[in-house]
Amino acid sequence: MNGGQDVHMLAGAYALDAIDDELERRRFEAHLDGCGDCAQEVRGLAETTARLGQAMAQTPPPELRSRVMAEIGQVRQLPPVVARPGSRHRFARRRVDGRVAKAVAAVGVAAAVALGALAYQARTELDDLRAANRQVEAVLAAPDARRASVKEGQGVEGTVVLSRSTGRMVFIASGLEPLPGDKTYQLWQLSPGQAHPAGLLRPDDSGYTAPTLAVPVSGATSVGLTVEPAGGSAAPTTTPLLVMDIPAA
């Protein structure tokens, strides 16, 4: 670190425990004891990181097993084996046994193909999730990360973290009620006279949304959250649940 400005810019990395150099860490902690602005920034980013960690904690899709079993269930079952009387019984039994072996092999192949396809899909989903998580972490750890939060009277709380250097901002919300299947929460970037769609959100059972990554729209000064029909709207159709300023650079 070569100056006071460099010290202040380490708040995001420190909140994420991303300062690897021990000497640099100790210097920042010494600076932190006497800098109220950095202390507040670290507390805010640490709180946001904890919430994002809860929101991003995901496991492979829980419906994977049921989907595999459903695929297997579509494979036609074999007819019951009926013994034939007379001298041709042994030959018929061998022929039926051969059909059984082939059919069992076909079922095994079909199940393996179905399982492989679903496992590939689950792996792709997880890879996409990890890539999104890395982008979220990059925003939080950026030296110029800035955070803002607001809590409305209904208990709905929103947090946005902006990093101009990464060209991204991250939004999460908590305290949201579950919606019926024909409704969704939608995020907007707001500029004078305009609302730009910024993503659809669906809270988990505890009311938290997964982090939403967005590219800041030129001229946008705030973000808002509304309830919209499933699939989202081109423009807000309901009164925003919350509106908050985008942090200044």
N, C-alpha and C positions, 0 to 999 in steps of 0.2 A: 504494500500500500504506500502510495507516494503523496498523499495529501488528505485533507479533511473530507473532500468530496468523495474520494475513493472509500473512505470508512463508511460514510452514510449509504453508499450503494451496495454494501454487503448485507443489508438488513434482510433481504429476501432469501439469499443463500443461507444465512445463519438460521432463519426460521425453519428452513427445510433440512437443517443439519448437513449442508452441502459444502461447507468450508473444510477442505481436506488438510490444508496446511495448519499445523498446530500453532505455530507462532502467530500466523495471521488471525487464527481464532482467538487466541489470548489477547491480541491487540484490540480486536473488535469488542471483546467482552469488557476490556478496560474502558474503551470508549463508551460502551453501552451504559456503564454505571453513571456517566455524567451527561448523557444525551437523552432528554425526554422524548424528542421526536423519534429517534431510532427505537427506543424502548416501546413506544406506542405502536410503531410500525411492525416491530417483531411480534408483539402480542397479537395484533390484528391478523398478520399473516399466519401465525401459528394456529390461531383459532380457525381461520379459513382452511388451512391445510388439514386440520383434524376433521372438519366437516366434509371436505372433499374426499378424504380417505374413507369416511363412512359411506359417502355416496358412490364411490367408485369400487367398493368391495363387491365384486361379482364372481360367481362361480359358473362353470359350464351350464348351459340351459337346463333347468330341472326337468323339462319335458322330453329330454333326449331319449330316456329309456322308453317312455310311452310311445314316442314316435317310432322307435325301432320295433317295438312289439306290434304297433299298428301295421307297419310295413310287412312284418312277418305274417301277420294275420291275413294279409291279402293273398298269400300263396295257397293255392288250392290243395286241400287235403286229399290223401290217397283213399280210394274206395276200400272197404273191408275185404280181406282175402278170404275167399270161399273155396274150400277143398272140393275137388272134383272126384267123383267115384270112378272106380275101374282102373284099368292098367295104365291110363294116361295121367293118373293123379301125380305120379312122381315128376313126370316131364312138365306138367302144368305148374306144379309147385316151384320147380326150378325157374320156369319162365316168369312166374309171378314174383319170385324172389329177385330175379334180375330187374324187373320193373321197379320193385321196391327200392333196391339199391340205387338205381338211377334217379328215382324220384327223391330219395333222401339226399342224394348228392346235389340235385337241383335246388332243394330247399336250403341246403347249406350254402350253396353259392349265392342264392337270392338274399339270404340273411346277411351273408358277409358283404355283399354289394351294398345292401341297404345300410348296414352298420358303418361301412367305410365311407359312404356318401355323407351320412349324418355326422360322423366323427370329423370328416374334412370340413363340413360346414361349421361345426362347433369350434374347430381349431381356427378357421378363418375369422369367426366372430371374436374369439379371444385375441387373436393377433391385432384385429382392428381396435379392440378395446385397449390393448397395451399401447398401441401407437397413439391413441387419443390421450391416454394417461401421461405419456411422455411429453406431449404437447402442453398438457395442463401443468405438469411439473416445470417445464421450461418457462412458462409464464410466471409462475410463482417464484421461481429462483432468479428471474431476470433482475439485474441491478436497478432497473427503472420501474419495477412492479409497483403499482399503486392500487390501494384498496378502498372501497366505500361500501357501507352497509346501511340498510334502513329497515325498520320494523313498524308495521302498520298495526292499527288497533285490533284487528281480528287475529293477531298472532302470526301473521304471514311476515317472514323475514327474507330479505334478499341481500346477496353479497356479490359484488363484481370486482374482479381484479384485472387491471389493464397493464399491458406492457407494450409500449410503442416499438421497442427494439425487436420484439418477436412478431409484431403485427397481429397480435391476438388479444382477446379478452376472454375471461372465464366468468360464467354466472352460475350461481346455485341459489336455491330457495328452500325454505323449510316452513313448517306449519301449514302446509297445504292439505286441503281435504281431498279424499279420493273422488274421482269424477266417474259418471256413467260412461259406457263404452262409446257413446256418440259425442262425447265432449273431450277436449284436451286443453292443457295450458299452453299458451304461446307467448314467446318472448319477442320483444320489439326493440329496435334501436330508433330513437325518436330524434328528429331534427325539426326545426320550425316548419309546421304545416305538413309534415310527412312522417309516416311510420313504416319502417323497413323490417320485414320478417327476419327473425334471428334464430328461429328454432322452436321445436315442439318439446314440451317437457311433461313427464308423467311421474308423479311422486311415488316413493315406495310406501310400505305400510306405516312407517314412522313420519311420513310427511316430507321427507327430503327428496329433492330431485337429483339426478345425476348431473355432473358438471356439463355445462353447455359451452362449447368453444365457438367464438364468432370473430370475424374480421371486422374491426371498427369501420363503420361507414363514415365517409367524409362528411363533416357537418353535424353528425349526431352528437347530442349533448347529454342524453339520458337514455335509460332503458325502462321498459314497462312490461308488465305481465298481465295478460287477460285470459279469460276462458273463451274458447272458440269451438266451433264444430270439429269433429274428428277429421284429421287431415289438414287442419289449419285454414286460415283465411288470408286473403290478399291484403286486407286492411282490418284493423280492430273493429269488432262488432259489439263489444261490451265495455263497461267502465273498467279501467285498469285496477287490479287488486293492489298494485304498488307501482310507483314511479320513483326512480332514483337517478341522481346525476352520475354520469360517467366520470371517473376520477380524472383530474387534470394531469397532463404529462409532467 
